[in-house]
Amino acid sequence: MNNRMKQLVCSTAMLALLTALPFTGSAASYTVQKNDTLWIIGTKYSTTAAQLKQLNGLTSDSLIIGQKLHVPDPPEFKSASVLTGDTMWKIAQRYNVPLSKLIAANPQLTNPNNIWGGLSVRIPKAPNQYLNGVFPVAKGKYTPFSNSYAEARSWSADGPAVRAHEGVDIFAPKGTPVYSALAGTVVKAGWNEYGGWRITVRVDDSTDFYYAHLSKYAAGIKDGAKVAAGQLIGYVGSTGYGPEGTEGKFVTHLHFGIYKKSSGYHAVDPYLYLKWWSL
């Protein structure tokens, strides 16, 4: 056997080993694409690189294009088995979700028209309100995001002090347009030492949407301004963590938060809403 044949046999054996590892609790498999990393795949499925390595029995971060990885059900999805004779349209009707969102929730399906009985698919979990919201950054303009709500943050005006992160960060280049997720009224636009140039939009009597760390506002954005869903309101930046004009203390991103006025004014986890709007 020549060297070229030996290399081919070794590569094939390695790929077979990597794609046949046992697993538990996984709803589907994912095919590694060009430029994929464990971090990229993990954020797509709301897990971590370490968890993916454990789930697949990997001992390094190296991946091979075409490699099959077992991925867990993200918390914003539930798994369901395809019935004999099912189509994605039938499944969407059965679970009362839009067909487009059902297909987007299952990127592991290379052809959504080719499904079979016993196959596991993910059903996106709908938030309890604001189903018609608009994701605040256009598709293709941001990196995959995960749930950073309630993570520890340490900056404060009085020095390091651990506090809970009250939103989800969506990373995108400086100047990326930011859109209003719902129609409402701007109740606060201006500088905040934590959020930098920020906008608070009241979307109903009990709920405010919060957009922070902006580099600048769109024309006409000021206190009292009315905004429509999908309207341009500002641009991604890295402002905040200091007096007016401070920027560059962290990677550029949009911080998106939701605040409720019931039982006092408090933050709620916006992740499920963002995932639904992103599909």
C-alpha positions in Angstrom: 0.0 0.0 0.0 1.5 3.3 -1.0 1.8 6.4 1.2 -1.1 8.2 -0.4 -3.4 5.2 0.1 -2.3 4.9 3.8 -3.1 8.6 4.4 -6.5 8.2 2.8 -7.3 5.1 5.0 -6.1 6.9 8.1 -8.2 10.0 7.4 -11.2 7.9 6.6 -10.8 5.9 9.8 -10.3 9.1 11.9 -13.5 10.7 10.4 -15.5 7.4 11.0 -14.3 7.4 14.6 -15.2 11.0 15.2 -18.6 10.6 13.7 -19.6 7.4 15.5 -19.0 8.3 19.1 -21.8 7.4 21.6 -23.9 10.2 23.0 -27.0 10.8 25.1 -29.6 13.5 25.1 -28.8 14.8 21.6 -31.6 15.7 19.3 -29.7 15.9 16.1 -26.3 15.9 14.5 -24.4 18.8 12.9 -22.1 18.7 9.9 -18.9 20.7 10.4 -18.6 23.4 7.7 -15.6 25.4 6.5 -14.3 27.9 9.2 -16.4 26.3 11.9 -15.0 26.2 15.4 -16.5 24.5 18.5 -17.3 28.0 19.8 -19.2 28.9 16.7 -21.2 25.7 16.7 -21.7 26.0 20.5 -23.3 29.4 20.2 -25.5 28.3 17.4 -26.9 25.6 19.7 -26.8 27.5 22.9 -24.0 25.4 24.5 -20.3 25.7 25.1 -17.2 24.3 23.4 -16.4 22.2 26.5 -19.9 20.7 26.5 -19.6 19.8 22.8 -16.3 18.1 23.5 -17.8 16.1 26.3 -20.9 15.2 24.4 -18.8 14.0 21.4 -15.9 12.5 23.3 -13.4 14.9 21.7 -10.0 15.4 23.2 -9.0 18.5 21.2 -10.6 21.5 19.6 -9.6 20.3 16.1 -12.5 19.7 13.6 -12.7 18.2 10.2 -14.9 19.6 7.4 -17.8 17.0 7.0 -17.4 15.7 10.5 -20.7 14.9 12.3 -21.1 16.3 15.8 -23.9 15.5 18.2 -25.5 18.7 19.5 -27.9 19.2 22.4 -31.4 20.6 22.4 -31.0 24.3 23.1 -33.3 25.6 25.9 -35.3 27.7 23.4 -36.3 24.5 21.5 -38.0 21.2 22.3 -37.5 18.0 20.3 -40.2 16.1 18.5 -40.2 12.9 16.4 -41.3 13.1 12.8 -44.3 10.8 12.1 -44.6 8.7 9.0 -46.0 10.8 6.2 -45.1 14.1 7.9 -44.0 17.2 6.1 -42.5 20.3 7.8 -45.7 22.0 7.0 -47.7 19.4 8.9 -45.3 19.6 11.8 -45.6 23.4 11.8 -49.4 23.2 11.9 -49.3 20.6 14.7 -47.2 22.7 16.9 -48.7 26.0 15.9 -45.4 27.6 14.7 -44.7 29.4 11.5 -43.2 27.1 8.8 -40.3 29.6 8.2 -39.3 29.5 11.9 -39.6 25.7 12.1 -37.2 25.4 9.1 -34.8 28.0 10.5 -34.7 26.2 13.9 -33.4 23.0 12.1 -30.2 24.0 10.2 -29.0 20.4 10.4 -31.6 19.5 7.8 -29.9 19.8 4.4 -33.2 19.4 2.7 -36.4 20.3 4.8 -38.5 18.5 2.1 -36.7 15.2 2.8 -37.7 14.0 6.3 -38.8 10.6 7.5 -40.6 8.9 10.4 -38.5 8.7 13.6 -36.3 11.7 12.7 -35.9 14.2 15.5 -36.5 17.9 14.8 -36.5 20.9 17.0 -39.6 22.9 17.7 -38.9 26.6 18.5 -40.5 27.7 21.8 -42.5 30.9 21.4 -42.3 33.6 24.0 -45.5 34.4 25.8 -45.8 37.8 24.0 -44.3 40.0 21.4 -44.3 37.3 18.7 -44.1 39.8 15.9 -41.1 41.5 17.2 -38.1 42.4 14.9 -34.6 41.3 15.7 -32.7 44.5 16.4 -29.8 43.7 14.0 -30.1 42.6 10.4 -29.3 39.0 9.5 -25.7 38.5 8.5 -24.6 41.6 10.4 -23.9 40.0 13.8 -22.1 37.0 15.2 -23.9 34.0 16.7 -25.1 35.0 20.2 -25.7 33.1 23.4 -27.6 34.0 26.6 -25.5 36.3 28.6 -28.4 37.4 30.9 -27.5 37.2 34.6 -23.8 36.7 33.9 -21.5 38.5 36.3 -20.3 42.0 35.5 -17.8 43.9 37.6 -17.6 47.5 36.5 -19.2 50.3 38.5 -18.6 54.0 38.9 -17.4 53.4 42.4 -14.9 50.6 41.5 -15.2 46.9 40.9 -18.5 45.5 42.2 -20.0 42.2 41.0 -23.5 42.6 39.6 -25.8 40.6 37.3 -25.9 41.4 33.6 -29.4 42.6 32.8 -29.6 41.8 29.1 -28.2 39.9 26.2 -25.1 41.1 24.2 -25.3 40.9 20.4 -21.8 41.4 18.9 -21.5 43.3 15.6 -19.0 45.9 14.1 -19.2 49.5 15.1 -21.7 51.4 13.1 -24.0 48.4 12.4 -27.6 49.7 12.2 -29.8 48.9 15.2 -33.6 48.7 14.7 -36.5 49.0 17.1 -37.8 45.5 17.9 -41.4 46.8 18.5 -43.3 50.0 18.0 -43.3 52.4 21.0 -42.3 55.7 22.5 -38.7 56.7 23.4 -38.8 57.5 27.1 -35.1 58.0 27.6 -32.3 58.8 25.1 -29.0 60.1 26.3 -25.9 59.1 28.3 -25.8 56.5 31.0 -22.5 55.7 32.7 -23.2 51.9 32.3 -25.0 51.8 29.0 -23.3 54.7 27.2 -25.5 56.2 24.5 -28.7 54.3 25.1 -32.3 54.3 24.2 -35.3 53.1 26.2 -38.5 52.5 24.3 -41.8 51.9 26.1 -43.6 49.3 24.1 -46.7 49.0 26.4 -47.8 50.2 29.8 -45.7 47.7 31.6 -42.7 47.1 29.4 -39.5 48.9 28.3 -37.0 47.8 25.7 -33.4 48.9 26.3 -30.7 49.4 23.6 -27.3 50.3 25.0 -23.6 51.0 24.1 -24.6 52.8 20.8 -22.1 54.8 18.8 -24.8 57.3 17.8 -28.5 57.8 17.3 -30.5 57.8 14.1 -32.1 61.1 13.1 -35.1 62.1 15.1 -34.4 59.8 18.1 -35.1 61.8 21.3 -37.3 61.6 24.3 -40.9 61.5 23.3 -40.3 60.3 19.7 -42.6 57.6 18.3 -40.8 54.7 16.7 -42.2 51.8 14.5 -41.2 48.2 14.6 -38.1 47.8 12.4 -37.3 51.5 12.4 -33.7 52.5 12.4 -32.9 54.0 15.9 -29.1 53.9 16.2 -25.8 52.2 15.5 -23.7 49.6 17.4 -20.8 50.9 19.4 -18.8 50.4 22.6 -19.8 53.4 24.7 -20.3 53.4 28.4 -18.5 52.4 31.6 -17.6 55.9 32.4 -18.4 59.6 32.0 -20.1 60.9 28.9 -18.1 60.1 25.8 -16.3 57.0 27.2 -15.9 54.2 24.7 -13.7 51.3 23.8 -13.6 49.6 27.1 -15.1 46.4 25.6 -15.8 44.8 22.2 -18.4 46.6 20.2 -21.9 45.1 20.7 -25.5 45.9 21.2 -26.8 45.3 24.7 -30.5 44.5 24.6 -32.7 44.4 27.7 -36.3 44.1 28.7 -37.7 45.7 31.8 -41.0 45.2 33.4 -42.9 47.6 35.8 -44.9 44.8 37.5 -43.8 44.3 41.1 -41.4 47.1 40.8 -39.1 48.0 37.9 -36.9 45.0 37.1 -35.1 43.2 34.2 -36.4 40.0 32.7 -34.5 37.6 30.5 -34.8 38.7 26.8 -33.1 35.6 25.3 -36.2 33.7 24.3 -37.6 36.7 22.6 -34.4 37.4 20.7 -34.1 33.8 19.5 -37.7 33.8 18.3 -37.2 37.0 16.4 -33.9 35.8 14.9 -35.5 32.8 13.2 
